[in-house]
Amino acid sequence: MTKTTVKLQIPFESLLDAIANLPLEEKHQLWQLLNDEINQSEENLFPEDSYDWGSQGQPKGKPLEYIPGDGLKVVGGKNAPT
């Protein structure tokens, strides 16, 4: 038996209503499916680093954190060890 693909257009609000009415177990199944799809899409957006860092690999740097309104900051300040 062959699979048939049908494309549907469902208003987003209708989709949200349908999800809200699912039993908890089916919501978990949907969440897992969406999580897998998101992870796959993100992997496709950010392919492996193709830059050749040489035999020692990518150099170590200082850990950074993003602070909204300020931008990137070195964790532990500028004198933090690498």
MDAnalysis code that builds the backbone (N, CA, C; Angstrom):
import MDAnalysis as mda
import numpy as np

u = mda.Universe.empty(246, n_residues=82, atom_resindex=np.repeat(np.arange(82), 3), trajectory=True)
u.add_TopologyAttr("name", ["N", "CA", "C"] * 82)
u.add_TopologyAttr("resid", np.arange(1, 83))
u.add_TopologyAttr("resname", ["MET", "THR", "LYS", "THR", "THR", "VAL", "LYS", "LEU", "GLN", "ILE", "PRO", "PHE", "GLU", "SER", "LEU", "LEU", "ASP", "ALA", "ILE", "ALA", "ASN", "LEU", "PRO", "LEU", "GLU", "GLU", "LYS", "HIS", "GLN", "LEU", "TRP", "GLN", "LEU", "LEU", "ASN", "ASP", "GLU", "ILE", "ASN", "GLN", "SER", "GLU", "GLU", "ASN", "LEU", "PHE", "PRO", "GLU", "ASP", "SER", "TYR", "ASP", "TRP", "GLY", "SER", "GLN", "GLY", "GLN", "PRO", "LYS", "GLY", "LYS", "PRO", "LEU", "GLU", "TYR", "ILE", "PRO", "GLY", "ASP", "GLY", "LEU", "LYS", "VAL", "VAL", "GLY", "GLY", "LYS", "ASN", "ALA", "PRO", "THR"])
u.atoms.positions = np.array([
    [0.846, -1.180, 0.000],
    [0.000, 0.000, 0.000],
    [0.891, 1.242, 0.000],
    [0.609, 2.190, -0.864],
    [1.414, 3.400, -0.951],
    [0.857, 4.471, -0.031],
    [1.753, 5.337, 0.399],
    [1.325, 6.461, 1.236],
    [0.891, 7.610, 0.349],
    [-0.160, 8.278, 0.758],
    [-0.650, 9.440, 0.048],
    [-0.416, 10.659, 0.922],
    [0.134, 11.695, 0.332],
    [0.378, 12.929, 1.062],
    [-0.695, 13.945, 0.702],
    [-1.266, 14.543, 1.709],
    [-2.276, 15.569, 1.516],
    [-1.805, 16.818, 2.238],
    [-1.785, 17.942, 1.556],
    [-1.406, 19.203, 2.187],
    [-2.663, 19.935, 2.631],
    [-2.650, 20.362, 3.881],
    [-3.789, 21.086, 4.446],
    [-3.340, 22.450, 4.919],
    [-4.234, 23.386, 4.874],
    [-3.986, 24.679, 5.481],
    [-4.964, 24.827, 6.633],
    [-4.405, 24.891, 7.836],
    [-5.219, 25.006, 9.043],
    [-4.843, 26.318, 9.725],
    [-5.820, 27.153, 10.011],
    [-5.497, 28.397, 10.717],
    [-4.784, 28.078, 12.033],
    [-3.793, 28.868, 12.363],
    [-2.976, 28.621, 13.544],
    [-3.824, 28.533, 14.806],
    [-4.797, 29.406, 14.945],
    [-5.671, 29.386, 16.128],
    [-6.441, 28.068, 16.217],
    [-6.873, 27.533, 15.073],
    [-7.572, 26.246, 15.066],
    [-6.628, 25.126, 15.495],
    [-5.397, 25.205, 15.064],
    [-4.400, 24.226, 15.465],
    [-4.169, 24.277, 16.976],
    [-4.058, 25.484, 17.509],
    [-3.878, 25.640, 18.956],
    [-5.071, 25.088, 19.727],
    [-6.262, 25.330, 19.231],
    [-7.461, 24.784, 19.878],
    [-7.444, 23.262, 19.857],
    [-7.053, 22.682, 18.724],
    [-7.005, 21.223, 18.609],
    [-5.971, 20.642, 19.566],
    [-4.824, 21.285, 19.683],
    [-3.784, 20.819, 20.610],
    [-4.274, 20.914, 22.047],
    [-4.946, 21.992, 22.371],
    [-5.448, 22.177, 23.736],
    [-6.422, 21.069, 24.130],
    [-7.122, 20.494, 23.161],
    [-8.109, 19.448, 23.434],
    [-7.535, 18.034, 23.404],
    [-6.241, 17.895, 23.125],
    [-5.623, 16.570, 23.117],
    [-5.459, 16.043, 24.534],
    [-5.524, 14.721, 24.700],
    [-5.196, 14.132, 26.004],
    [-3.702, 14.359, 26.291],
    [-3.343, 14.329, 27.551],
    [-1.970, 14.630, 27.960],
    [-0.947, 13.748, 27.249],
    [-1.216, 12.456, 27.136],
    [-0.261, 11.549, 26.484],
    [-0.003, 11.960, 25.035],
    [-1.049, 12.355, 24.326],
    [-0.881, 12.783, 22.934],
    [-0.165, 14.126, 22.851],
    [-0.354, 14.996, 23.838],
    [0.409, 16.256, 23.878],
    [1.894, 15.961, 24.038],
    [2.225, 14.964, 24.880],
    [3.628, 14.581, 25.048],
    [4.196, 14.027, 23.741],
    [3.409, 13.216, 23.027],
    [3.858, 12.678, 21.744],
    [4.100, 13.806, 20.743],
    [3.191, 14.765, 20.702],
    [3.332, 15.906, 19.805],
    [4.550, 16.731, 20.172],
    [4.741, 16.951, 21.472],
    [5.906, 17.713, 21.939],
    [7.197, 17.036, 21.493],
    [7.284, 15.698, 21.641],
    [8.488, 14.976, 21.236],
    [8.716, 15.100, 19.735],
    [7.649, 14.962, 18.954],
    [7.768, 15.092, 17.508],
    [8.253, 16.492, 17.117],
    [7.646, 17.517, 17.717],
    [8.058, 18.889, 17.409],
    [9.487, 19.157, 17.852],
    [9.860, 18.635, 19.017],
    [11.222, 18.818, 19.513],
    [12.228, 18.185, 18.549],
    [11.930, 16.985, 18.060],
    [12.807, 16.326, 17.089],
    [12.917, 17.134, 15.804],
    [11.784, 17.651, 15.325],
    [11.786, 18.456, 14.101],
    [12.598, 19.745, 14.280],
    [12.437, 20.396, 15.423],
    [13.176, 21.632, 15.697],
    [14.671, 21.347, 15.752],
    [15.056, 20.287, 16.459],
    [16.477, 19.934, 16.549],
    [17.066, 19.652, 15.179],
    [16.337, 18.928, 14.343],
    [16.819, 18.628, 12.996],
    [16.952, 19.901, 12.169],
    [15.983, 20.794, 12.276],
    [16.037, 22.051, 11.535],
    [17.216, 22.905, 11.981],
    [17.467, 22.952, 13.295],
    [18.597, 23.733, 13.808],
    [19.925, 23.142, 13.362],
    [20.023, 21.816, 13.310],
    [21.244, 21.181, 12.821],
    [21.488, 21.556, 11.367],
    [20.428, 21.655, 10.580],
    [20.568, 22.022, 9.173],
    [20.948, 23.491, 9.010],
    [20.547, 24.336, 9.958],
    [20.885, 25.757, 9.881],
    [22.350, 26.009, 10.203],
    [22.880, 25.222, 11.133],
    [24.238, 25.430, 11.606],
    [25.072, 24.184, 11.344],
    [25.566, 24.028, 10.100],
    [26.354, 22.838, 9.792],
    [27.657, 22.830, 10.597],
    [28.278, 21.667, 10.656],
    [29.530, 21.532, 11.381],
    [30.532, 22.583, 10.911],
    [31.365, 23.014, 11.834],
    [32.411, 23.992, 11.536],
    [33.366, 23.394, 10.510],
    [33.467, 23.995, 9.349],
    [34.307, 23.456, 8.298],
    [35.686, 24.109, 8.267],
    [35.962, 25.035, 9.184],
    [37.260, 25.698, 9.216],
    [38.313, 24.726, 9.726],
    [39.479, 24.706, 9.091],
    [40.571, 23.838, 9.520],
    [41.404, 24.574, 10.564],
    [41.225, 24.173, 11.823],
    [41.945, 24.819, 12.926],
    [43.360, 24.275, 13.092],
    [43.732, 23.300, 12.298],
    [45.072, 22.722, 12.406],
    [45.111, 21.573, 13.399],
    [46.289, 21.082, 13.680],
    [46.443, 19.883, 14.502],
    [46.054, 20.092, 15.961],
    [46.123, 21.314, 16.458],
    [45.783, 21.560, 17.863],
    [44.297, 21.865, 18.056],
    [43.556, 21.970, 16.987],
    [42.122, 22.231, 17.090],
    [41.827, 23.693, 17.385],
    [40.584, 23.960, 17.639],
    [40.144, 25.328, 17.908],
    [40.789, 25.829, 19.201],
    [41.340, 27.044, 19.175],
    [41.964, 27.566, 20.400],
    [40.926, 27.805, 21.490],
    [41.373, 27.647, 22.736],
    [40.473, 27.892, 23.857],
    [40.294, 29.389, 24.034],
    [39.154, 29.750, 24.510],
    [38.858, 31.146, 24.783],
    [38.253, 31.273, 26.160],
    [37.899, 32.449, 26.509],
    [37.274, 32.694, 27.806],
    [35.770, 32.483, 27.669],
    [35.133, 31.952, 28.706],
    [33.687, 31.747, 28.630],
    [32.949, 33.079, 28.598],
    [31.911, 33.114, 27.768],
    [31.123, 34.333, 27.608],
    [29.693, 34.086, 28.046],
    [29.013, 35.160, 28.403],
    [27.584, 35.104, 28.655],
    [26.951, 36.336, 28.020],
    [25.707, 36.177, 27.597],
    [24.973, 37.287, 27.005],
    [24.142, 37.959, 28.082],
    [24.311, 39.268, 28.203],
    [23.542, 40.054, 29.155],
    [22.672, 41.019, 28.345],
    [21.327, 40.808, 28.400],
    [20.435, 41.669, 27.619],
    [20.691, 43.148, 27.931],
    [20.800, 43.929, 26.886],
    [21.036, 45.356, 27.042],
    [22.515, 45.713, 27.068],
    [23.378, 44.741, 27.439],
    [24.822, 44.987, 27.488],
    [25.578, 44.247, 26.394],
    [25.130, 43.033, 26.070],
    [25.818, 42.226, 25.075],
    [26.628, 41.123, 25.729],
    [27.695, 40.698, 25.045],
    [28.518, 39.612, 25.562],
    [29.504, 40.130, 26.608],
    [29.651, 39.369, 27.671],
    [30.594, 39.696, 28.742],
    [31.403, 38.447, 29.047],
    [32.672, 38.632, 29.419],
    [33.518, 37.519, 29.833],
    [33.086, 37.098, 31.236],
    [32.792, 35.801, 31.392],
    [32.407, 35.288, 32.700],
    [33.628, 35.368, 33.612],
    [33.499, 36.027, 34.734],
    [34.620, 36.170, 35.650],
    [35.473, 37.405, 35.381],
    [35.075, 38.213, 34.404],
    [35.815, 39.433, 34.102],
    [36.977, 39.196, 33.142],
    [37.663, 40.270, 32.780],
    [38.727, 40.169, 31.772],
    [39.928, 39.364, 32.251],
    [40.091, 39.205, 33.546],
    [41.229, 38.441, 34.062],
    [40.891, 36.983, 34.316],
    [39.730, 36.526, 33.874],
    [39.320, 35.132, 34.082],
    [40.249, 34.218, 33.289],
    [40.563, 33.041, 33.862],
    [41.436, 32.090, 33.141],
    [40.716, 31.517, 31.925],
    [41.506, 31.113, 30.942],
    [40.919, 30.509, 29.731],
    [40.686, 29.044, 29.945],
])
